[in-house]
């Protein structure tokens, strides 16, 4: 495929992908929204950005490589796995139900040389 045949992405940015695909796809009822582990400030969590950006890029690649089945493949092999990790009871957003709680990196000590 030459450059004149390259399909533009369905979503122009990570933010468009999250707003237009992820949020509706993994939505819940208003009654249960208080029990869902999600942060309205998802973009402030580096580990969420890494996973969601990877999901966006994977979605766009599958859309080109497998046009007839890309949504099912994406959800089954990628989306559900990463969204479960982000939203599970001990996941990235587990403390963000009532207010956004920033994450901190895991602790590390310098390696001893010798």
GUGUTOR-61549 format. One record per residue: residue number from 0; residue in three letters; x, y, z of N, C-alpha, C in turn. Coordinates in steps of 0.001 Angstrom, whole numbers, plus 524288, in hexadecimal, padded with zeros to 5 digits. Example, Ala and Ser with C-alpha at 12.3 -4.5 7.8 and 13.67 -1.06 7.14 Angstrom:
# GUGUTOR-61549
<node 0,ala,<83386,7E9C6,81E78>,<8300C,7EE6C,81E78>,<83390,7F31C,81E78>>,
<node 1,ser,<83232,7F736,81BA8>,<83566,7FBDC,81BE4>,<83264,8001E,81EBE>>,
***
This chain:
# GUGUTOR-61549
<node 0,unk,<80356,7FB5F,80000>,<80000,80000,80000>,<8037E,804D8,80000>>,
<node 1,unk,<802E2,8083A,7FC21>,<805FC,80CFD,7FC14>,<80351,8112F,7FF6B>>,
<node 2,unk,<80606,8158F,8001D>,<80405,819B0,80391>,<7FEB6,81BC4,801ED>>,
<node 3,unk,<7FD80,81B98,7FCD8>,<7F86C,81D90,7FB18>,<7F3F7,819F9,7FCC0>>,
<node 4,unk,<7F537,8151A,7FE39>,<7F138,81157,7FFCD>,<7F0F6,81089,805B6>>,
<node 5,unk,<7F439,81341,808A0>,<7F442,812A6,80E51>,<7EF36,814E1,8108E>>,
<node 6,unk,<7EC88,811AC,8139F>,<7E7A7,8137C,8160F>,<7E8ED,8170F,81AA4>>,
<node 7,unk,<7E631,81B5E,81B17>,<7E6F6,81EA4,81FBC>,<7E4D8,81BC1,82482>>,
<node 8,unk,<7E6E3,81CE4,8291B>,<7E4E3,81A3D,82DC5>,<7DF20,81B8A,82EA9>>,
<node 9,unk,<7DC54,817E4,830EC>,<7D6D6,818EA,8323C>,<7D681,81D0C,8367F>>,
<node 10,unk,<7DA29,81CD2,83A31>,<7DA54,82096,83E7D>,<7DF55,823C6,83DFC>>,
<node 11,unk,<7DED7,828E4,83DED>,<7E344,82C59,83CF3>,<7E722,82C9C,84173>>,
<node 12,unk,<7E570,82B37,84624>,<7E8DF,82B9A,84AB3>,<7E737,8279E,84ECB>>,
<node 13,unk,<7EA8F,826D9,85292>,<7E93F,82374,856FD>,<7E451,8256C,859B3>>,
<node 14,unk,<7E3DB,82A87,85A52>,<7DF4B,82CBC,85CF7>,<7DA48,82B9F,859F0>>,
<node 15,unk,<7DA86,82C06,854C3>,<7D5F2,82AAD,85190>,<7D492,824EA,8522C>>,
<node 16,unk,<7D880,8218B,85228>,<7D79F,81BEA,852C3>,<7D4F2,81ABF,857F7>>,
<node 17,unk,<7D6EF,81D04,85C2B>,<7D496,81C0B,86152>,<7CF0E,81E45,8617B>>,
<node 18,unk,<7CE58,82323,85FD6>,<7C92F,825A6,86017>,<7C51D,822FE,85CA5>>,
<node 19,unk,<7C6A6,82176,857F5>,<7C2DC,81F84,8542B>,<7C255,81994,853F9>>,
<node 20,unk,<7C631,816B8,855F7>,<7C5DD,81102,855BA>,<7C601,80E86,85B27>>,
<node 21,unk,<7CA06,80FA0,85E2B>,<7CAAD,80D01,8633F>,<7C64C,80E6A,86704>>,
<node 22,unk,<7C535,81367,867BF>,<7C13B,814F0,86B9B>,<7BBDD,812AC,86A60>>,
<node 23,unk,<7B9F7,812F1,86589>,<7B4E8,81075,86473>,<7B520,80A7C,864BF>>,
<node 24,unk,<7B967,8081F,862F9>,<7B9C4,8026C,862CB>,<7B9E0,80010,86846>>,
<node 25,unk,<7BC62,802AB,86BEA>,<7BCE2,80099,87136>,<7B98C,803B0,87516>>,
<node 26,unk,<7B59C,8063F,87328>,<7B215,8093E,87684>,<7AEE8,805B8,87A14>>,
<node 27,unk,<7AC1B,80825,87D85>,<7A8C7,80551,8812F>,<7A3DB,8088B,8820A>>,
<node 28,unk,<7A04C,8068C,8851F>,<79B9B,80996,88644>,<79CEA,80DE2,88A28>>,
<node 29,unk,<799C5,811F1,88A2D>,<79ABB,8163D,88DC8>,<79A71,81455,8936B>>,
<node 30,unk,<796FA,8109E,89471>,<79669,80E8F,899BB>,<79B70,80BE2,89B9C>>,
<node 31,unk,<79E5C,80979,8980D>,<7A314,8069D,8998A>,<7A81D,809B6,898BD>>,
<node 32,unk,<7A7B0,80E79,896CB>,<7AC69,81175,895AF>,<7AFCB,81252,89A80>>,
<node 33,unk,<7AD72,812D1,89F02>,<7B074,8139E,8A3CB>,<7B3A1,80EEE,8A56C>>,
<node 34,unk,<7B26A,80A5A,8A351>,<7B555,805A8,8A4C6>,<7B945,80403,8A099>>,
<node 35,unk,<7B9B3,80703,89C71>,<7BD69,805C0,89843>,<7C2A8,8083F,89979>>,
<node 36,unk,<7C6C2,80539,898ED>,<7CC09,80739,899C2>,<7CDF5,809DB,894C4>>,
<node 37,unk,<7CD39,80EDF,89485>,<7CED7,81204,8900D>,<7D004,81779,891F7>>,
<node 38,unk,<7D385,81A24,88F5F>,<7D4C3,81F83,890C8>,<7D349,8232D,88C57>>,
<node 39,unk,<7D01A,82729,88D6E>,<7CF06,82B18,8896F>,<7D409,82DDE,887B0>>,
<node 40,unk,<7D80E,82D96,88AF7>,<7DD2C,82FCE,8899C>,<7E0E6,82B64,8880F>>,
<node 41,unk,<7DF00,827CC,884E3>,<7E21E,82349,88335>,<7E74C,824F8,880D7>>,
<node 42,unk,<7E758,82971,87E55>,<7EBFA,82B7D,87BB5>,<7F042,82D26,87F86>>,
<node 43,unk,<7EF15,82D61,88491>,<7F2F6,82EDE,88882>,<7F5C1,82A1D,88ACD>>,
<node 44,unk,<7F48C,8257E,888EE>,<7F6DE,820A1,88ADC>,<7FA6D,81E62,8869E>>,
<node 45,unk,<7FF96,81EAE,8875C>,<8032F,81CDB,88345>,<80240,81731,8819B>>,
<node 46,unk,<800F9,813CE,88550>,<8001C,80E55,883EC>,<7FB23,80DB0,880B2>>,
<node 47,unk,<7F74B,81102,8818A>,<7F291,810E3,87E4E>,<7F3C5,812FC,878DC>>,
<node 48,unk,<7F6C4,81727,8788A>,<7F84A,8194D,87370>,<7FB22,81523,87044>>,
<node 49,unk,<7FECD,81263,872AD>,<801C9,80E64,86FD5>,<7FE2D,80A30,86DAB>>,
<node 50,unk,<7FA97,80840,870E2>,<7F70B,8041B,86F20>,<7F322,80620,86B11>>,
<node 51,unk,<7F0E0,80A98,86C05>,<7ECF5,80CAB,86864>,<7EF65,80E46,86330>>,
<node 52,unk,<7F420,81062,86359>,<7F6CB,811B6,85E7D>,<7F7FE,80CBE,85B63>>,
<node 53,unk,<7F9C4,808AE,85E12>,<7FAA8,803B1,85B74>,<7F5AA,80183,85924>>,
<node 54,unk,<7F15C,8020B,85BFD>,<7EC53,8003A,859F7>,<7EABB,80347,8551A>>,
<node 55,unk,<7EB67,8085A,85535>,<7EA04,80B94,850AF>,<7ED1C,809E9,84BDD>>,
<node 56,unk,<7F233,8094A,84C8A>,<7F586,807D5,84819>,<7F42E,8025D,8461A>>,
<node 57,unk,<7F30C,7FECB,849AB>,<7F183,7F980,84826>,<7EC54,7F997,8453B>>,
<node 58,unk,<7E89A,7FCA0,8472E>,<7E390,7FD1B,8448F>,<7E44F,7FEFB,83EF1>>,
<node 59,unk,<7E769,8030A,83E3C>,<7E834,8053B,83902>,<7EAE3,8014C,83564>>,
<node 60,unk,<7EE92,7FE49,83768>,<7F137,7FA57,8342F>,<7ED79,7F5FB,832B3>>,
<node 61,unk,<7EA73,7F411,83677>,<7E6AC,7EFED,83550>,<7E28D,7F1C4,8316A>>,
<node 62,unk,<7E10F,7F6A5,831BF>,<7DD28,7F8D0,82E28>,<7DEFF,7F85C,82881>>,
<node 63,unk,<7E412,7F8F2,827A9>,<7E64F,7F883,82267>,<7E729,7F2BF,820FB>>,
<node 64,unk,<7E972,7EFC2,824A8>,<7EAF3,7EA58,8238A>,<7E657,7E692,82351>>,
<node 65,unk,<7E24B,7E788,82659>,<7DDCD,7E3EE,826A6>,<7D8BB,7E70C,826AA>>,
<node 66,unk,<7D77A,7E9B7,8225A>,<7D2FF,7ED47,8225E>,<7CDC9,7EAC4,823CE>>,
<node 67,unk,<7CCFF,7E5E6,82270>,<7C7F4,7E364,82380>,<7C754,7E1C4,82930>>,
<node 68,unk,<7CBA9,7E0E7,82BE4>,<7CB51,7DEBF,83135>,<7CE55,7E1E6,8353E>>,
<node 69,unk,<7D018,7E68E,833DB>,<7D39B,7E968,83759>,<7D142,7EAAC,83CAF>>,
<node 70,unk,<7CC4E,7EBF1,83CF0>,<7CA05,7ED5B,84207>,<7C9EC,7E89A,8459E>>,
<node 71,unk,<7C820,7E431,843A7>,<7C7ED,7DF75,846DD>,<7CD65,7DDD4,84884>>,
<node 72,unk,<7D114,7DDCD,844EC>,<7D678,7DC63,8463E>,<7D8B6,7E022,84A4B>>,
<node 73,unk,<7D7D1,7E51E,84973>,<7D9D8,7E903,84D15>,<7D7B4,7E828,85294>>,
<node 74,unk,<7D291,7E79E,85307>,<7D034,7E701,85833>,<7D208,7E1FC,85AD2>>,
<node 75,unk,<7D1D9,7DDA8,857F8>,<7D319,7D892,85A43>,<7D8D8,7D815,85BBC>>,
<node 76,unk,<7DC50,7D9E4,8585B>,<7E1E3,7D908,85939>,<7E4AF,7DD84,85BF3>>,
<node 77,unk,<7E285,7E22C,85BC2>,<7E561,7E6B5,85DBB>,<7E230,7EA16,8617A>>,
<node 78,unk,<7DDD2,7EC25,85F9B>,<7DAC3,7EFD9,862B1>,<7D904,7EDB3,867EA>>,
<node 79,unk,<7D676,7E928,867D2>,<7D46B,7E703,86CB9>,<7D8CE,7E5D2,87095>>,
<node 80,unk,<7DD28,7E3E1,86EA6>,<7E192,7E2A8,87216>,<7E383,7E795,874DD>>,
<node 81,unk,<7E4B1,7EB9E,871EB>,<7E6EF,7F056,87443>,<7E2F6,7F36F,87770>>,
<node 82,unk,<7DE1E,7F3AC,875A4>,<7DA27,7F67E,878A5>,<7D910,7F3B7,87DCA>>,
<node 83,unk,<7D91C,7EE97,87DBB>,<7D874,7EBA5,8829C>,<7DCE9,7ECFF,88657>>,
<node 84,unk,<7E1AB,7ED35,8845B>,<7E626,7EE81,8879F>,<7E59C,7F402,889E5>>,
<node 85,unk,<7E3EE,7F7AE,886BA>,<7E356,7FD0E,8889B>,<7DEF6,7FD95,88C9E>>,
<node 86,unk,<7DAA9,7FAA5,88BE3>,<7D5EC,7FB7A,88EF6>,<7D4F8,7F76B,8933E>>,
<node 87,unk,<7D83E,7F376,893B0>,<7D748,7EF58,8978E>,<7D7C0,7F17D,89D21>>,
<node 88,unk,<7D5C8,7EE95,8A103>,<7D5AC,7F084,8A666>,<7DAF2,7F24F,8A886>>,
<node 89,unk,<7DF3A,7F000,8A6C0>,<7E45C,7F1CB,8A889>,<7E775,7F436,8A40B>>,
<node 90,unk,<7E4BB,7F60C,8A009>,<7E73F,7F834,89B64>,<7E8AC,7FDED,89BF1>>,
<node 91,unk,<7EA5A,80013,897AA>,<7EC46,80575,89770>,<7E85D,8095E,899AD>>,
<node 92,unk,<7E365,808B1,8987D>,<7DF74,80C80,89A20>,<7DC75,80AD7,89F00>>,
<node 93,unk,<7DE57,806FD,8A1D4>,<7DB5B,804E1,8A63E>,<7DA48,808E6,8AA85>>,
<node 94,unk,<7DD94,80CC5,8AB10>,<7DCD1,810B8,8AF23>,<7DA46,815B5,8AD14>>,
<node 95,unk,<7D874,815A3,8A842>,<7D689,81A6A,8A5BC>,<7D09C,81AD0,8A589>>,
<node 96,unk,<7CDD1,8178F,8A854>,<7C81C,817BA,8A7F0>,<7C5D6,81CDE,8A9DC>>,
<node 97,unk,<7C75D,81E8F,8AE63>,<7C510,8234A,8B0A1>,<7C827,82833,8AF2E>>,
<node 98,unk,<7CD3A,827AB,8AEB0>,<7D082,82C0A,8AD1A>,<7D548,829D9,8AA57>>,
<node 99,unk,<7D7A9,82CF9,8A720>,<7DC37,82B29,8A442>,<7E0DA,82ACA,8A7F4>>,
<node 100,unk,<7E34A,8264A,8A80D>,<7E7D7,8256E,8AB5B>,<7EC81,8246B,8A7CA>>,
<node 101,unk,<7F063,827E0,8A7CF>,<7F4D7,8270D,8A45C>,<7F7EF,82238,8A5F1>>,
<node 102,unk,<7FA48,81FC0,8A223>,<7FD84,81B36,8A33E>,<80323,81CE9,8A407>>,
<node 103,unk,<8061B,81999,8A68F>,<80BAA,81A8F,8A759>,<80EA5,815DB,8A53B>>,
<node 104,unk,<8136F,816A7,8A358>,<81679,81243,8A15D>,<817CA,80E68,8A5BA>>,
<node 105,unk,<818E8,80999,8A431>,<81AB7,805BC,8A7F8>,<81FFC,8077C,8AA13>>,
<node 106,unk,<82124,8063F,8AF0A>,<82635,807CD,8B130>,<82AA0,8048E,8AECB>>,
<node 107,unk,<82F37,806C7,8AEB5>,<833CE,80410,8ACAD>,<8389F,8061A,8AF71>>,
<node 108,unk,<83C3D,802A0,8B05E>,<8413B,80433,8B29B>,<8456B,80371,8AE7B>>,
<node 109,unk,<84972,806BC,8AE8A>,<84D9F,80614,8AAB7>,<8504F,800CA,8AB70>>,
<node 110,unk,<851ED,7FE79,8A71C>,<854BF,7F983,8A75D>,<85A30,7FA70,8A98D>>,
<node 111,unk,<85C04,7F6BA,8AC8E>,<86143,7F70D,8AEC8>,<86512,7F4FE,8AAB1>>,
<node 112,unk,<868EB,7F821,8A95B>,<86CC8,7F64F,8A587>,<8710B,7F343,8A852>>,
<node 113,unk,<8731C,7EF8D,8A596>,<87767,7ECC4,8A816>,<877EE,7E755,8A6B6>>,
***
